[in-house]
């Protein structure tokens, strides 16, 4: 469920005042917290809350390509951190290791998943702790879709999946 913000309350108030005959168009809020950019659907961008002293965090999301051409995530930026890196997590025996990659492919009809214990987006040099219930803006940079603005929901520090 989405929190009531000043913007959503204003939009609701305007829609009630305008009535059904008005020519005002309001954005549809997706129940699953998603953004669409051409053939790409970015679903539920989220991050875990961090400890007050943490200098790094992680961003998770799913990108589905409904089109017939591949695209590639080549970067992420946010004012919440000094830099963002795309990482893969790999198991080497009993040791889990992360490795930075330059990009992540999103094949046609396919999905790129960023989740705990798998591929993820590292938020390096956090400018403030990530607090449960907060939101922050980020931009995904794709080869073909270009820059796509998203809103990231901060969840609990122990969460392993997005909360719908």
C-alpha positions as CSV (number, residue, x, y, z in Angstrom):
1,X,0.0,0.0,0.0
2,X,1.3,3.5,-0.8
3,X,1.6,6.1,2.0
4,X,-0.5,9.2,1.6
5,X,1.7,12.0,0.6
6,X,1.0,15.7,0.0
7,X,1.1,15.0,-3.8
8,X,-1.3,12.1,-3.6
9,X,-3.7,14.0,-1.4
10,X,-3.5,17.0,-3.7
11,X,-4.2,14.8,-6.7
12,X,-7.2,13.2,-4.9
13,X,-8.5,16.6,-4.0
14,X,-8.1,17.9,-7.5
15,X,-9.8,14.9,-9.0
16,X,-12.8,15.3,-6.6
17,X,-13.1,19.0,-7.4
18,X,-12.6,18.4,-11.2
19,X,-15.3,15.7,-11.4
20,X,-15.4,13.1,-14.1
21,X,-16.0,15.6,-16.9
22,X,-12.7,17.5,-16.5
23,X,-9.9,17.1,-19.0
24,X,-7.3,16.5,-16.3
25,X,-5.1,13.4,-16.6
26,X,-3.5,11.9,-13.6
27,X,-0.7,9.3,-13.6
28,X,-1.8,5.8,-12.8
29,X,0.0,4.4,-9.7
30,X,1.0,0.8,-10.2
31,X,0.0,-1.5,-7.3
32,X,3.3,-3.4,-7.7
33,X,5.6,-0.2,-7.5
34,X,6.8,-0.4,-11.1
35,X,8.0,1.9,-13.8
36,X,7.7,1.4,-17.6
37,X,10.3,2.7,-20.1
38,X,9.4,1.6,-23.6
39,X,9.6,-2.2,-23.6
40,X,11.3,-2.3,-20.2
41,X,9.3,-2.8,-17.0
42,X,11.2,-2.1,-13.8
43,X,9.5,-3.8,-10.8
44,X,9.7,-2.9,-7.2
45,X,13.0,-1.1,-6.7
46,X,14.0,-1.6,-3.0
47,X,16.9,-1.4,-0.7
48,X,17.5,-2.7,2.8
49,X,17.8,-0.3,5.7
50,X,21.4,0.1,6.9
51,X,23.1,0.6,10.2
52,X,23.9,4.3,11.1
53,X,27.6,3.8,10.4
54,X,27.3,1.9,7.1
55,X,29.0,3.3,4.1
56,X,27.5,0.9,1.6
57,X,24.1,-0.5,0.8
58,X,22.4,-2.5,-1.9
59,X,19.6,-1.8,-4.4
60,X,17.4,-4.6,-5.7
61,X,14.8,-4.7,-8.6
62,X,13.7,-6.7,-11.5
63,X,13.8,-5.5,-15.1
64,X,11.6,-7.3,-17.6
65,X,12.0,-6.7,-21.4
66,X,8.7,-7.2,-23.1
67,X,10.2,-6.2,-26.5
68,X,11.9,-8.0,-29.3
69,X,15.3,-6.3,-28.9
70,X,17.9,-6.7,-26.2
71,X,18.8,-3.9,-23.9
72,X,21.6,-3.5,-21.4
73,X,21.8,-1.8,-18.0
74,X,25.1,0.1,-18.1
75,X,24.9,2.1,-14.9
76,X,22.9,3.5,-12.0
77,X,23.1,6.9,-10.2
78,X,21.6,8.4,-7.1
79,X,22.1,11.3,-4.9
80,X,21.9,8.9,-1.9
81,X,25.4,7.5,-2.6
82,X,28.7,8.7,-4.1
83,X,28.6,6.0,-6.7
84,X,26.8,2.8,-7.8
85,X,28.3,-0.4,-9.0
86,X,26.7,-3.5,-10.7
87,X,27.8,-6.6,-8.8
88,X,27.3,-10.4,-9.3
89,X,27.5,-12.7,-6.2
90,X,29.3,-16.0,-6.8
91,X,29.8,-19.0,-4.6
92,X,33.3,-20.4,-4.6
93,X,33.0,-23.5,-2.4
94,X,31.9,-22.3,1.0
95,X,32.9,-18.7,0.2
96,X,30.5,-16.1,-1.3
97,X,32.3,-13.4,-3.4
98,X,31.1,-10.3,-5.2
99,X,32.5,-9.2,-8.5
100,X,31.8,-5.9,-10.2
101,X,30.5,-6.0,-13.8
102,X,30.3,-3.2,-16.4
103,X,26.7,-4.0,-17.5
104,X,23.8,-6.4,-17.2
105,X,22.0,-7.7,-20.3
106,X,18.2,-7.7,-20.5
107,X,17.3,-10.1,-23.3
108,X,14.2,-9.7,-25.4
109,X,11.3,-11.5,-23.6
110,X,13.7,-12.0,-20.6
111,X,14.4,-10.6,-17.2
112,X,17.4,-9.3,-15.3
113,X,16.9,-9.9,-11.5
114,X,18.8,-8.0,-8.8
115,X,18.1,-9.7,-5.5
116,X,19.9,-10.5,-2.2
117,X,22.6,-13.2,-2.6
118,X,22.6,-12.6,-6.4
119,X,23.2,-9.8,-8.8
120,X,22.7,-6.4,-7.0
121,X,23.5,-2.7,-7.3
122,X,26.0,-1.6,-4.7
123,X,25.4,1.9,-3.2
124,X,28.9,3.0,-2.3
125,X,29.7,6.0,-0.1
126,X,26.2,6.4,1.4
127,X,25.5,10.0,2.2
128,X,23.1,9.1,5.0
129,X,21.8,5.8,6.5
130,X,19.0,4.2,4.7
131,X,16.0,4.1,7.1
132,X,13.1,1.7,6.8
133,X,10.0,3.4,5.4
134,X,12.0,6.1,3.5
135,X,12.3,6.5,-0.3
136,X,15.0,7.8,-2.5
137,X,15.3,8.6,-6.2
138,X,17.7,6.8,-8.5
139,X,18.3,6.7,-12.3
140,X,18.9,3.5,-14.3
141,X,21.0,4.0,-17.4
142,X,20.2,1.7,-20.3
143,X,21.9,1.4,-23.8
144,X,18.6,1.7,-25.6
145,X,16.0,2.9,-23.1
146,X,18.3,5.7,-21.9
147,X,17.9,7.2,-18.4
148,X,15.0,5.9,-16.4
149,X,14.0,7.5,-13.1
150,X,12.8,5.2,-10.3
151,X,11.8,5.6,-6.7
152,X,13.5,3.1,-4.3
153,X,11.6,2.0,-1.2
154,X,13.7,1.2,1.9
155,X,12.6,-1.9,3.7
156,X,13.8,-3.8,6.8
157,X,17.4,-4.6,7.3
158,X,16.8,-8.3,7.3
159,X,14.3,-8.4,4.4
160,X,15.2,-10.9,1.6
161,X,12.5,-10.0,-0.9
162,X,10.4,-7.0,-1.8
163,X,7.3,-6.3,0.3
164,X,4.3,-5.9,-2.0
